[in-house]
Amino acid sequence: MMHKVKAVSALPNFCLSVQFVEGITKIYDVKPLFSKWAAFKALQENPKLFSDVEVDVGGYGIIWNDELDLSCEELFENS
């Protein structure tokens, strides 16, 4: 089943509140990505960038910029 993101907001301690179109809201912890993927360290080093998170066009994930994004499936399965 394909889950789509309806809304996302940055929370303290590098967590995200992710609301899916089916009405489910989950909390996603971004911190494990800092050591797994070097590109995500930019979020740790720049909290302003972290807070700029938004839903990608069509709700298929979330984005921070052209280089940083997460799919809706990653968000749903690992939050």
MOPAC internal coordinates of N, CA, C and O (Angstrom, degrees):
PM7 1SCF
backbone

  N    0.0000 0     0.00 0     0.00 0    0    0    0
  C    1.4570 1     0.00 0     0.00 0    1    0    0
  C    1.5336 1   109.11 1     0.00 0    2    1    0
  O    1.2310 1   121.06 1   -45.84 1    3    2    1
  N    1.2933 1   115.59 1   134.16 1    3    2    1
  C    1.4579 1   120.44 1   179.24 1    5    3    2
  C    1.5260 1   109.33 1   -90.45 1    6    5    3
  O    1.2310 1   121.55 1   -58.52 1    7    6    5
  N    1.3158 1   114.65 1   121.48 1    7    6    5
  C    1.4564 1   120.41 1   177.36 1    9    7    6
  C    1.5194 1   108.15 1   -95.93 1   10    9    7
  O    1.2310 1   120.34 1   -40.91 1   11   10    9
  N    1.3108 1   116.95 1   139.09 1   11   10    9
  C    1.4649 1   120.54 1   176.67 1   13   11   10
  C    1.5232 1   109.28 1  -115.72 1   14   13   11
  O    1.2310 1   121.51 1   -34.52 1   15   14   13
  N    1.3230 1   114.71 1   145.48 1   15   14   13
  C    1.4578 1   121.39 1  -179.64 1   17   15   14
  C    1.5250 1   108.99 1   -87.51 1   18   17   15
  O    1.2310 1   121.37 1   -48.68 1   19   18   17
  N    1.3236 1   114.99 1   131.32 1   19   18   17
  C    1.4670 1   120.88 1   177.32 1   21   19   18
  C    1.5284 1   110.92 1   -96.31 1   22   21   19
  O    1.2310 1   120.72 1   139.55 1   23   22   21
  N    1.3441 1   116.23 1   -40.45 1   23   22   21
  C    1.4702 1   120.81 1  -177.35 1   25   23   22
  C    1.5243 1   109.15 1  -154.63 1   26   25   23
  O    1.2310 1   121.39 1   -27.16 1   27   26   25
  N    1.3212 1   114.94 1   152.84 1   27   26   25
  C    1.4625 1   120.82 1   176.50 1   29   27   26
  C    1.5210 1   108.53 1  -143.59 1   30   29   27
  O    1.2310 1   121.07 1   -36.03 1   31   30   29
  N    1.3243 1   115.55 1   143.97 1   31   30   29
  C    1.4610 1   119.35 1   174.82 1   33   31   30
  C    1.5222 1   109.02 1  -143.93 1   34   33   31
  O    1.2310 1   121.30 1   -34.51 1   35   34   33
  N    1.3317 1   115.11 1   145.49 1   35   34   33
  C    1.4582 1   121.87 1   178.86 1   37   35   34
  C    1.5203 1   109.63 1   -77.58 1   38   37   35
  O    1.2310 1   120.97 1   -43.15 1   39   38   37
  N    1.3102 1   115.75 1   136.85 1   39   38   37
  C    1.4579 1   123.18 1   177.13 1   41   39   38
  C    1.5320 1   108.30 1  -115.14 1   42   41   39
  O    1.2310 1   120.19 1   -12.14 1   43   42   41
  N    1.3293 1   117.25 1   167.86 1   43   42   41
  C    1.4679 1   119.37 1   176.11 1   45   43   42
  C    1.5284 1   111.55 1   -60.79 1   46   45   43
  O    1.2310 1   121.00 1   -20.93 1   47   46   45
  N    1.3146 1   115.68 1   159.07 1   47   46   45
  C    1.4608 1   123.21 1   173.76 1   49   47   46
  C    1.5360 1   112.37 1    64.51 1   50   49   47
  O    1.2310 1   120.30 1  -146.83 1   51   50   49
  N    1.3297 1   117.03 1    33.17 1   51   50   49
  C    1.4645 1   123.86 1   176.32 1   53   51   50
  C    1.5300 1   113.67 1    56.84 1   54   53   51
  O    1.2310 1   121.61 1  -135.97 1   55   54   53
  N    1.3222 1   114.51 1    44.03 1   55   54   53
  C    1.4583 1   120.66 1   172.86 1   57   55   54
  C    1.5291 1   108.49 1  -114.39 1   58   57   55
  O    1.2310 1   121.20 1   -21.45 1   59   58   57
  N    1.3251 1   115.30 1   158.55 1   59   58   57
  C    1.4600 1   121.73 1   178.78 1   61   59   58
  C    1.5151 1   109.82 1  -124.38 1   62   61   59
  O    1.2310 1   120.72 1   -39.21 1   63   62   61
  N    1.3135 1   116.23 1   140.79 1   63   62   61
  C    1.4544 1   121.83 1   169.22 1   65   63   62
  C    1.5234 1   105.83 1   -97.12 1   66   65   63
  O    1.2310 1   120.96 1   -61.94 1   67   66   65
  N    1.3361 1   115.78 1   118.06 1   67   66   65
  C    1.4651 1   121.14 1  -175.85 1   69   67   66
  C    1.5144 1   109.26 1  -117.29 1   70   69   67
  O    1.2310 1   120.93 1   -60.62 1   71   70   69
  N    1.3297 1   115.83 1   119.38 1   71   70   69
  C    1.4650 1   121.35 1   177.99 1   73   71   70
  C    1.5268 1   108.20 1  -102.53 1   74   73   71
  O    1.2310 1   121.11 1   -52.39 1   75   74   73
  N    1.3262 1   115.48 1   127.61 1   75   74   73
  C    1.4522 1   121.38 1   179.92 1   77   75   74
  C    1.5296 1   110.40 1   -99.04 1   78   77   75
  O    1.2310 1   120.62 1   -23.61 1   79   78   77
  N    1.3262 1   116.43 1   156.39 1   79   78   77
  C    1.4603 1   120.37 1  -174.45 1   81   79   78
  C    1.5238 1   112.57 1   -60.82 1   82   81   79
  O    1.2310 1   119.76 1   152.80 1   83   82   81
  N    1.3332 1   118.06 1   -27.20 1   83   82   81
  C    1.4655 1   119.41 1   179.66 1   85   83   82
  C    1.5262 1   113.32 1   -78.53 1   86   85   83
  O    1.2310 1   120.68 1  -174.71 1   87   86   85
  N    1.3482 1   116.30 1     5.29 1   87   86   85
  C    1.4609 1   120.09 1   174.03 1   89   87   86
  C    1.5178 1   114.76 1    96.04 1   90   89   87
  O    1.2310 1   119.72 1  -177.51 1   91   90   89
  N    1.3013 1   118.15 1     2.49 1   91   90   89
  C    1.4634 1   122.54 1   179.00 1   93   91   90
  C    1.5259 1   108.97 1   -90.25 1   94   93   91
  O    1.2310 1   120.72 1   -43.98 1   95   94   93
  N    1.3356 1   116.23 1   136.02 1   95   94   93
  C    1.4600 1   121.28 1   174.31 1   97   95   94
  C    1.5232 1   107.86 1  -117.63 1   98   97   95
  O    1.2310 1   120.72 1   -48.37 1   99   98   97
  N    1.3266 1   116.22 1   131.63 1   99   98   97
  C    1.4573 1   121.83 1  -179.73 1  101   99   98
  C    1.5215 1   109.73 1  -128.80 1  102  101   99
  O    1.2310 1   121.15 1   -22.01 1  103  102  101
  N    1.3319 1   115.41 1   157.99 1  103  102  101
  C    1.4585 1   122.53 1   176.29 1  105  103  102
  C    1.5243 1   108.15 1  -106.29 1  106  105  103
  O    1.2310 1   121.00 1   -54.93 1  107  106  105
  N    1.3294 1   115.70 1   125.07 1  107  106  105
  C    1.4602 1   121.86 1  -179.60 1  109  107  106
  C    1.5278 1   108.95 1  -112.33 1  110  109  107
  O    1.2310 1   120.61 1   -53.95 1  111  110  109
  N    1.3254 1   116.45 1   126.05 1  111  110  109
  C    1.4623 1   122.73 1   179.58 1  113  111  110
  C    1.5312 1   108.69 1   -92.48 1  114  113  111
  O    1.2310 1   120.13 1   -64.75 1  115  114  113
  N    1.3101 1   117.36 1   115.25 1  115  114  113
  C    1.4629 1   122.10 1  -177.05 1  117  115  114
  C    1.5329 1   111.99 1   -82.05 1  118  117  115
  O    1.2310 1   119.60 1   159.97 1  119  118  117
  N    1.3226 1   118.37 1   -20.03 1  119  118  117
  C    1.4725 1   121.69 1  -173.07 1  121  119  118
  C    1.5351 1   114.39 1   -52.11 1  122  121  119
  O    1.2310 1   118.15 1   138.31 1  123  122  121
  N    1.3306 1   121.12 1   -41.69 1  123  122  121
  C    1.4731 1   119.55 1   179.48 1  125  123  122
  C    1.5369 1   113.40 1   -59.58 1  126  125  123
  O    1.2310 1   119.89 1   156.45 1  127  126  125
  N    1.3183 1   117.81 1   -23.55 1  127  126  125
  C    1.4593 1   121.11 1  -179.54 1  129  127  126
  C    1.5267 1   112.17 1   -72.95 1  130  129  127
  O    1.2310 1   120.02 1   157.89 1  131  130  129
  N    1.3374 1   117.57 1   -22.11 1  131  130  129
  C    1.4677 1   121.23 1  -178.66 1  133  131  130
  C    1.5324 1   111.17 1   -59.88 1  134  133  131
  O    1.2310 1   120.32 1   141.30 1  135  134  133
  N    1.3254 1   116.99 1   -38.70 1  135  134  133
  C    1.4640 1   119.92 1  -179.54 1  137  135  134
  C    1.5296 1   112.03 1   -92.48 1  138  137  135
  O    1.2310 1   120.23 1   160.48 1  139  138  137
  N    1.3087 1   117.16 1   -19.52 1  139  138  137
  C    1.4711 1   120.92 1  -178.30 1  141  139  138
  C    1.5281 1   112.72 1   -82.94 1  142  141  139
  O    1.2310 1   120.27 1   140.86 1  143  142  141
  N    1.3229 1   117.09 1   -39.14 1  143  142  141
  C    1.4625 1   122.79 1  -177.16 1  145  143  142
  C    1.5191 1   109.05 1  -130.99 1  146  145  143
  O    1.2310 1   120.22 1   -62.43 1  147  146  145
  N    1.3150 1   117.18 1   117.57 1  147  146  145
  C    1.4608 1   122.27 1  -176.00 1  149  147  146
  C    1.5305 1   112.78 1   -56.00 1  150  149  147
  O    1.2310 1   119.92 1   143.54 1  151  150  149
  N    1.3236 1   117.76 1   -36.46 1  151  150  149
  C    1.4660 1   121.03 1  -177.37 1  153  151  150
  C    1.5293 1   112.10 1   -59.87 1  154  153  151
  O    1.2310 1   120.24 1   148.78 1  155  154  153
  N    1.3328 1   117.15 1   -31.22 1  155  154  153
  C    1.4603 1   120.14 1  -177.71 1  157  155  154
  C    1.5262 1   112.74 1   -73.51 1  158  157  155
  O    1.2310 1   119.65 1   166.15 1  159  158  157
  N    1.3316 1   118.26 1   -13.85 1  159  158  157
  C    1.4682 1   120.57 1   175.49 1  161  159  158
  C    1.5279 1   111.03 1   -60.32 1  162  161  159
  O    1.2310 1   120.30 1   154.32 1  163  162  161
  N    1.3278 1   117.04 1   -25.68 1  163  162  161
  C    1.4666 1   120.52 1   177.73 1  165  163  162
  C    1.5223 1   110.86 1   -58.91 1  166  165  163
  O    1.2310 1   120.11 1   147.04 1  167  166  165
  N    1.3163 1   117.39 1   -32.96 1  167  166  165
  C    1.4733 1   120.91 1   178.75 1  169  167  166
  C    1.5292 1   110.32 1   -69.88 1  170  169  167
  O    1.2310 1   120.63 1   141.36 1  171  170  169
  N    1.3132 1   116.40 1   -38.64 1  171  170  169
  C    1.4600 1   121.03 1   179.07 1  173  171  170
  C    1.5215 1   110.72 1   -67.53 1  174  173  171
  O    1.2310 1   121.08 1   141.71 1  175  174  173
  N    1.3122 1   115.54 1   -38.29 1  175  174  173
  C    1.4594 1   120.80 1  -177.71 1  177  175  174
  C    1.5246 1   113.19 1   -80.12 1  178  177  175
  O    1.2310 1   120.31 1   162.99 1  179  178  177
  N    1.3331 1   117.01 1   -17.01 1  179  178  177
  C    1.4607 1   121.23 1  -176.74 1  181  179  178
  C    1.5353 1   110.06 1  -135.76 1  182  181  179
  O    1.2310 1   120.00 1   -96.55 1  183  182  181
  N    1.3298 1   117.61 1    83.45 1  183  182  181
  C    1.4671 1   120.58 1  -179.01 1  185  183  182
  C    1.5310 1   113.57 1   -56.76 1  186  185  183
  O    1.2310 1   119.83 1   151.62 1  187  186  185
  N    1.3310 1   117.92 1   -28.38 1  187  186  185
  C    1.4691 1   120.28 1   176.76 1  189  187  186
  C    1.5317 1   109.99 1   -62.64 1  190  189  187
  O    1.2310 1   120.34 1   135.93 1  191  190  189
  N    1.3189 1   116.96 1   -44.07 1  191  190  189
  C    1.4642 1   121.07 1   177.01 1  193  191  190
  C    1.5235 1   110.07 1   -60.33 1  194  193  191
  O    1.2310 1   120.29 1   136.45 1  195  194  193
  N    1.3317 1   117.04 1   -43.55 1  195  194  193
  C    1.4646 1   120.53 1   179.22 1  197  195  194
  C    1.5263 1   110.57 1   -56.63 1  198  197  195
  O    1.2310 1   120.21 1   137.61 1  199  198  197
  N    1.3205 1   117.21 1   -42.39 1  199  198  197
  C    1.4669 1   120.97 1  -177.45 1  201  199  198
  C    1.5260 1   112.77 1   -73.20 1  202  201  199
  O    1.2310 1   120.00 1   167.81 1  203  202  201
  N    1.3380 1   117.61 1   -12.19 1  203  202  201
  C    1.4707 1   121.55 1   179.21 1  205  203  202
  C    1.5251 1   113.36 1   -84.81 1  206  205  203
  O    1.2310 1   119.53 1  -168.72 1  207  206  205
  N    1.3065 1   118.50 1    11.28 1  207  206  205
  C    1.4675 1   122.22 1  -178.87 1  209  207  206
  C    1.5266 1   110.94 1   -58.61 1  210  209  207
  O    1.2310 1   120.59 1   -36.28 1  211  210  209
  N    1.3280 1   116.47 1   143.72 1  211  210  209
  C    1.4650 1   121.17 1   177.25 1  213  211  210
  C    1.5236 1   110.24 1  -148.36 1  214  213  211
  O    1.2310 1   121.13 1   -16.30 1  215  214  213
  N    1.3156 1   115.44 1   163.70 1  215  214  213
  C    1.4644 1   121.57 1   178.50 1  217  215  214
  C    1.5221 1   108.60 1   -74.03 1  218  217  215
  O    1.2310 1   121.13 1   -45.29 1  219  218  217
  N    1.3327 1   115.44 1   134.71 1  219  218  217
  C    1.4619 1   121.14 1   177.57 1  221  219  218
  C    1.5287 1   109.45 1   -70.41 1  222  221  219
  O    1.2310 1   120.66 1   -22.98 1  223  222  221
  N    1.3155 1   116.35 1   157.02 1  223  222  221
  C    1.4641 1   121.67 1   179.07 1  225  223  222
  C    1.5299 1   109.24 1   -54.77 1  226  225  223
  O    1.2310 1   120.38 1   -51.45 1  227  226  225
  N    1.3131 1   116.88 1   128.55 1  227  226  225
  C    1.4540 1   121.66 1   179.26 1  229  227  226
  C    1.5152 1   114.70 1    87.53 1  230  229  227
  O    1.2310 1   119.94 1   171.44 1  231  230  229
  N    1.3383 1   117.72 1    -8.56 1  231  230  229
  C    1.4591 1   120.57 1   178.05 1  233  231  230
  C    1.5201 1   114.60 1    78.66 1  234  233  231
  O    1.2310 1   120.11 1  -162.83 1  235  234  233
  N    1.3377 1   117.40 1    17.17 1  235  234  233
  C    1.4614 1   120.64 1  -176.90 1  237  235  234
  C    1.5230 1   113.47 1   -82.91 1  238  237  235
  O    1.2310 1   120.32 1  -176.91 1  239  238  237
  N    1.3062 1   117.00 1     3.09 1  239  238  237
  C    1.4539 1   121.80 1   178.49 1  241  239  238
  C    1.5104 1   109.69 1   167.78 1  242  241  239
  O    1.2310 1   121.50 1    16.69 1  243  242  241
  N    1.3337 1   114.74 1  -163.31 1  243  242  241
  C    1.4610 1   121.17 1   178.02 1  245  243  242
  C    1.5211 1   108.21 1  -128.11 1  246  245  243
  O    1.2310 1   120.99 1   -24.22 1  247  246  245
  N    1.3269 1   115.70 1   155.78 1  247  246  245
  C    1.4643 1   120.25 1  -179.04 1  249  247  246
  C    1.5271 1   110.32 1  -137.61 1  250  249  247
  O    1.2310 1   121.90 1   -26.86 1  251  250  249
  N    1.3230 1   113.98 1   153.14 1  251  250  249
  C    1.4588 1   121.68 1   169.81 1  253  251  250
  C    1.5258 1   109.28 1  -111.92 1  254  253  251
  O    1.2310 1   121.27 1   137.52 1  255  254  253
  N    1.3287 1   115.17 1   -42.48 1  255  254  253
  C    1.4628 1   121.31 1   178.19 1  257  255  254
  C    1.5298 1   107.80 1  -159.71 1  258  257  255
  O    1.2310 1   119.71 1    11.39 1  259  258  257
  N    1.3042 1   118.15 1  -168.61 1  259  258  257
  C    1.4693 1   121.56 1  -177.24 1  261  259  258
  C    1.5280 1   113.24 1   -66.24 1  262  261  259
  O    1.2310 1   120.44 1   162.85 1  263  262  261
  N    1.3171 1   116.77 1   -17.15 1  263  262  261
  C    1.4593 1   120.12 1  -175.98 1  265  263  262
  C    1.5235 1   113.66 1  -107.15 1  266  265  263
  O    1.2310 1   119.91 1   163.12 1  267  266  265
  N    1.3126 1   117.77 1   -16.88 1  267  266  265
  C    1.4652 1   121.00 1  -175.43 1  269  267  266
  C    1.5203 1   111.26 1  -121.94 1  270  269  267
  O    1.2310 1   121.42 1   -59.84 1  271  270  269
  N    1.3266 1   114.89 1   120.16 1  271  270  269
  C    1.4563 1   120.13 1   176.20 1  273  271  270
  C    1.5225 1   109.47 1  -156.23 1  274  273  271
  O    1.2310 1   121.04 1   -15.30 1  275  274  273
  N    1.3078 1   115.61 1   164.70 1  275  274  273
  C    1.4624 1   122.53 1   175.31 1  277  275  274
  C    1.5195 1   108.12 1  -137.15 1  278  277  275
  O    1.2310 1   120.70 1   -39.22 1  279  278  277
  N    1.3164 1   116.27 1   140.78 1  279  278  277
  C    1.4674 1   120.46 1  -179.84 1  281  279  278
  C    1.5210 1   111.14 1   -77.89 1  282  281  279
  O    1.2310 1   120.97 1   -22.52 1  283  282  281
  N    1.3193 1   115.76 1   157.48 1  283  282  281
  C    1.4601 1   120.53 1   178.73 1  285  283  282
  C    1.5292 1   110.74 1   -63.20 1  286  285  283
  O    1.2310 1   119.94 1   145.58 1  287  286  285
  N    1.3335 1   117.71 1   -34.42 1  287  286  285
  C    1.4666 1   120.22 1   178.94 1  289  287  286
  C    1.5287 1   111.60 1   -66.93 1  290  289  287
  O    1.2310 1   119.98 1   138.36 1  291  290  289
  N    1.3255 1   117.64 1   -41.64 1  291  290  289
  C    1.4692 1   121.35 1   176.42 1  293  291  290
  C    1.5223 1   109.34 1   -59.89 1  294  293  291
  O    1.2310 1   120.47 1   133.85 1  295  294  293
  N    1.3034 1   116.70 1   -46.15 1  295  294  293
  C    1.4688 1   121.30 1  -178.83 1  297  295  294
  C    1.5258 1   111.38 1   -63.08 1  298  297  295
  O    1.2310 1   120.06 1   136.96 1  299  298  297
  N    1.3145 1   117.49 1   -43.04 1  299  298  297
  C    1.4608 1   121.17 1  -176.82 1  301  299  298
  C    1.5400 1   110.99 1   -70.81 1  302  301  299
  O    1.2310 1   120.78 1   133.99 1  303  302  301
  N    1.3296 1   116.11 1   -46.01 1  303  302  301
  C    1.4649 1   120.29 1  -174.45 1  305  303  302
  C    1.5285 1   113.78 1   -73.06 1  306  305  303
  O    1.2310 1   119.91 1   150.49 1  307  306  305
  N    1.3227 1   117.77 1   -29.51 1  307  306  305
  C    1.4619 1   120.98 1  -172.79 1  309  307  306
  C    1.5236 1   113.99 1  -114.53 1  310  309  307
  O    1.2310 1   120.46 1  -154.57 1  311  310  309
  N    1.3007 1   116.72 1    25.43 1  311  310  309
  C    1.4739 1   119.80 1   175.87 1  313  311  310
  C    1.4979 1   110.16 1  -120.75 1  314  313  311
  O    1.2310 1   120.10 1   180.00 1  315  314  313

